[in-house]
Amino acid sequence: MAILAKTTEPHPRLPGTIYTAAAEIEADGGRALPLATDLRDEAQVEAAVAATVAEFGGIDILVNNASAIFLAGTLATPMKRFDLMFAVNVRATYLCTRLCLPHLLAAANPHVLNLSPPLSLSPRWFKDHVAYTMAKYGMSMCVLGMAEEFREQGVAVNALWPRTAIATAALAMLGDTVSPRHCRTPEIVADAAHWILTRPSRELTGRFLIDEEVLAEAGVTDFDRYAVDPGAPLIPDFFLD
């Protein structure tokens, strides 16, 4: 697995780096290739894709998980923040997918999975943070278009989104508005992603999937094991009506 991100040094509010992530993968018996990459830089992404192919012999799966968030209204969102969200969420998703597609087209069971929400035109998801919503929906629109564009070639393109808030380090970016005890752990998203990415690509594409629904279809009945504090009420995630 190749890990592409800028994070080579721990951030005070976002601990962990591409190297610590790689170490965790290898501790579980996997192969990891951490590649320091600014996903906004086309040349760096091209080099990272080439390094991945050289190391692993091809690309079977692309997970577009990188995302920038700034939850504020129009007057409170500087253009610098707007540009960052569109560069990371939309442009990087499009760029990474575009550069990986020639290799995915040669794979036996190719998948692209974007961590983005189902599309909704409900004003409630736009009124308080229109810039962030536009940026996340840009990732989802890639799913909508690319799934159909590459359906006949057998490349699956899907989206995955959590039913509830997830207790990640990024939760700190929301301040004190969300307590981890009202969240689920990242394992629920990982398990759902694994189920999606092991399906035949020609049989599952163009879908906006919710982690809980995916795992229910996979036969999971006990979701308390994913709760940070079993029994505590869960906070629903953004973009789900």
C-alpha positions as CSV (number, residue, x, y, z in Angstrom):
1,M,0.0,0.0,0.0
2,A,1.3,3.4,-0.9
3,I,0.5,6.3,1.4
4,L,0.5,9.8,-0.2
5,A,0.4,12.8,2.0
6,K,2.3,15.9,3.1
7,T,2.5,14.8,6.7
8,T,6.1,13.9,7.5
9,E,6.2,15.6,11.0
10,P,3.5,15.3,13.7
11,H,1.1,18.3,14.0
12,P,0.2,19.5,17.5
13,R,-3.5,18.9,16.8
14,L,-3.2,16.1,14.3
15,P,-0.7,13.5,15.5
16,G,0.6,10.8,13.2
17,T,2.6,10.9,9.9
18,I,2.8,8.9,6.7
19,Y,5.7,7.0,8.4
20,T,3.7,6.1,11.5
21,A,0.8,4.9,9.3
22,A,3.2,2.8,7.3
23,A,4.6,1.3,10.5
24,E,1.1,0.3,11.6
25,I,0.4,-1.4,8.2
26,E,3.7,-3.3,8.4
27,A,3.1,-4.3,12.0
28,D,-0.1,-6.0,10.7
29,G,1.8,-7.9,8.0
30,G,1.3,-5.5,5.1
31,R,3.7,-3.8,2.8
32,A,3.7,0.0,2.9
33,L,5.3,2.7,0.8
34,P,5.1,6.1,2.5
35,L,5.5,8.9,-0.1
36,A,5.7,12.5,1.0
37,T,3.5,14.2,-1.6
38,D,1.7,17.5,-1.9
39,L,-1.5,16.3,-3.6
40,R,-2.0,19.8,-5.1
41,D,1.3,19.4,-7.1
42,E,0.8,17.5,-10.3
43,A,4.4,16.7,-10.7
44,Q,4.7,15.3,-7.2
45,V,1.6,13.1,-7.7
46,E,2.9,11.9,-11.0
47,A,6.2,10.9,-9.4
48,A,4.4,9.2,-6.5
49,V,2.2,7.2,-8.9
50,A,5.3,6.1,-10.8
51,A,7.1,5.1,-7.6
52,T,4.0,3.1,-6.5
53,V,3.9,1.2,-9.9
54,A,7.7,0.6,-9.7
55,E,7.4,-0.8,-6.1
56,F,4.2,-2.9,-6.5
57,G,4.0,-3.6,-10.2
58,G,0.7,-1.8,-10.8
59,I,-2.3,-0.1,-9.0
60,D,-5.4,-2.1,-8.2
61,I,-7.2,0.3,-5.8
62,L,-7.2,4.1,-5.2
63,V,-8.7,5.5,-2.1
64,N,-9.2,9.3,-2.2
65,N,-9.3,10.2,1.5
66,A,-7.4,13.5,1.6
67,S,-9.7,16.3,2.6
68,A,-9.5,19.9,3.9
69,I,-12.3,21.3,6.1
70,F,-13.3,24.8,7.2
71,L,-16.8,25.1,8.6
72,A,-17.8,28.7,8.2
73,G,-20.2,30.9,6.3
74,T,-19.5,32.9,3.2
75,L,-18.3,36.1,4.9
76,A,-16.2,34.2,7.3
77,T,-14.4,32.0,4.8
78,P,-11.2,33.6,3.3
79,M,-10.4,32.8,-0.3
80,K,-7.2,31.1,1.0
81,R,-9.4,28.6,2.8
82,F,-11.8,28.2,-0.1
83,D,-8.9,27.6,-2.5
84,L,-7.3,25.0,-0.1
85,M,-10.6,23.0,0.1
86,F,-11.0,22.9,-3.6
87,A,-7.4,22.1,-4.2
88,V,-7.3,19.2,-1.8
89,N,-10.9,17.9,-2.0
90,V,-11.8,18.3,-5.6
91,R,-8.7,18.9,-7.7
92,A,-6.5,16.3,-5.9
93,T,-9.3,13.7,-6.1
94,Y,-9.6,14.3,-9.8
95,L,-5.8,14.4,-10.4
96,C,-5.0,11.2,-8.4
97,T,-7.8,9.4,-10.2
98,R,-6.8,10.6,-13.6
99,L,-3.2,9.6,-13.1
100,C,-4.1,6.2,-11.6
101,L,-6.6,5.2,-14.3
102,P,-4.2,3.9,-16.9
103,H,-3.0,1.4,-14.3
104,L,-6.4,0.7,-12.9
105,L,-7.6,-0.1,-16.4
106,A,-5.0,-2.9,-16.5
107,A,-5.9,-4.3,-13.1
108,A,-8.0,-7.4,-12.6
109,N,-10.5,-5.9,-10.1
110,P,-10.0,-2.1,-10.1
111,H,-11.6,0.1,-7.6
112,V,-11.7,3.9,-6.8
113,L,-13.2,4.8,-3.5
114,N,-13.8,8.4,-2.5
115,L,-14.5,9.3,1.1
116,S,-17.4,11.7,0.3
117,P,-21.1,12.0,1.0
118,P,-24.2,11.3,-1.0
119,L,-25.3,14.3,-3.1
120,S,-28.1,16.3,-1.7
121,L,-29.6,19.7,-2.7
122,S,-31.1,20.3,0.7
123,P,-30.3,23.9,1.7
124,R,-29.5,22.8,5.3
125,W,-26.2,21.3,4.1
126,F,-25.2,24.5,2.3
127,K,-26.3,27.4,4.4
128,D,-23.7,27.3,7.2
129,H,-20.6,26.2,5.2
130,V,-21.3,26.5,1.5
131,A,-17.7,26.4,0.5
132,Y,-17.0,23.1,2.4
133,T,-20.1,21.5,1.0
134,M,-19.2,22.5,-2.5
135,A,-15.8,21.0,-2.1
136,K,-17.0,17.7,-0.6
137,Y,-19.7,17.4,-3.2
138,G,-17.1,17.9,-5.9
139,M,-15.5,14.6,-4.8
140,S,-19.0,13.0,-5.0
141,M,-19.5,14.4,-8.5
142,C,-16.3,12.6,-9.5
143,V,-18.0,9.4,-8.4
144,L,-21.2,10.2,-10.4
145,G,-19.3,11.0,-13.6
146,M,-16.4,8.6,-13.5
147,A,-18.4,5.6,-12.5
148,E,-20.5,5.9,-15.7
149,E,-17.5,6.9,-17.8
150,F,-15.5,3.8,-16.9
151,R,-18.4,1.3,-16.3
152,E,-17.8,-0.6,-19.5
153,Q,-14.1,-0.9,-18.8
154,G,-14.9,-2.5,-15.4
155,V,-13.4,0.2,-13.1
156,A,-15.6,0.6,-10.0
157,V,-15.9,4.2,-8.7
158,N,-17.9,4.5,-5.4
159,A,-18.2,6.8,-2.4
160,L,-18.2,5.9,1.2
161,W,-19.5,8.0,4.1
162,P,-20.0,7.3,7.8
163,R,-23.5,7.3,9.3
164,T,-22.1,8.9,12.5
165,A,-19.3,11.2,13.5
166,I,-16.0,9.3,13.7
167,A,-13.5,9.7,16.5
168,T,-10.4,10.6,14.5
169,A,-7.6,13.2,15.3
170,A,-9.4,15.5,12.8
171,L,-12.3,15.7,15.3
172,A,-10.2,18.2,17.2
173,M,-10.6,20.6,14.3
174,L,-14.2,21.0,15.3
175,G,-13.3,22.2,18.8
176,D,-15.6,21.2,21.7
177,T,-18.7,20.8,19.5
178,V,-18.4,17.0,19.3
179,S,-17.4,14.7,22.1
180,P,-15.6,11.5,21.1
181,R,-17.9,9.5,23.4
182,H,-20.7,10.2,21.0
183,C,-18.7,8.9,18.0
184,R,-17.8,5.6,16.4
185,T,-14.2,4.4,15.9
186,P,-12.5,4.5,12.5
187,E,-12.6,0.7,12.3
188,I,-16.2,0.9,11.1
189,V,-15.2,2.9,8.0
190,A,-12.2,0.6,7.4
191,D,-14.3,-2.5,7.6
192,A,-16.8,-1.1,5.2
193,A,-14.1,0.0,2.8
194,H,-12.6,-3.5,2.9
195,W,-16.0,-5.1,2.0
196,I,-16.5,-2.6,-0.9
197,L,-13.0,-3.1,-2.3
198,T,-13.2,-6.9,-2.3
199,R,-16.4,-6.9,-4.3
200,P,-16.2,-7.6,-8.1
201,S,-15.7,-4.2,-9.6
202,R,-18.2,-4.8,-12.4
203,E,-21.0,-5.5,-9.9
204,L,-20.6,-2.5,-7.6
205,T,-20.0,0.9,-9.1
206,G,-21.6,4.4,-9.0
207,R,-22.9,3.9,-5.5
208,F,-23.0,6.3,-2.6
209,L,-22.5,3.9,0.3
210,I,-23.0,4.4,4.0
211,D,-20.7,2.4,6.3
212,E,-23.5,1.1,8.5
213,E,-25.5,-0.1,5.6
214,V,-22.5,-1.7,3.9
215,L,-21.7,-3.7,7.0
216,A,-25.4,-4.7,7.5
217,E,-25.4,-6.1,4.0
218,A,-22.2,-7.9,4.9
219,G,-23.9,-9.6,7.8
220,V,-22.8,-7.4,10.7
221,T,-25.4,-7.1,13.4
222,D,-23.4,-5.8,16.4
223,F,-22.5,-2.2,15.9
224,D,-21.8,-1.5,19.5
225,R,-18.3,-2.8,19.0
226,Y,-17.6,0.3,16.9
227,A,-18.8,2.8,19.5
228,V,-16.3,4.7,21.5
229,D,-18.7,4.6,24.4
230,P,-21.3,1.8,23.9
231,G,-24.7,3.1,25.0
232,A,-24.0,6.8,24.5
233,P,-26.1,8.5,21.9
234,L,-24.4,8.8,18.5
235,I,-24.0,12.1,16.6
236,P,-25.0,11.8,12.9
237,D,-22.5,12.9,10.4
238,F,-22.9,15.8,8.0
239,F,-24.9,15.5,4.8
240,L,-27.2,12.7,5.9
241,D,-30.9,13.6,6.1
